[in-house]
């Protein structure tokens, strides 16, 4: 069971770091078609797209709060999964 918790924690940490990296990429000029940059966008876009769908436009322009909402949502889902796993096992 400990391995499952470590895997889940690692997956959440990697996703959080990729979202933070994507935020930093928005401040610097880059080639969006580079392989590493494409990877960051492809992994983070599904999470950010869900958050964008529910945020009003006033929270997306001029400063986009979507990454912060996504990071909070990831933590809430992670905590819920940990709670369920603790109850079940």
ABEGO torsion letter per residue (X at the ends): XAAAAAAAAAAAAAAAAAAAAAAAAAABBBBAABAAAAAAAAAAAAAAAAAAAABBAAAAOABBAAAAAAAAAAAAAAAAAAAAAAAAX
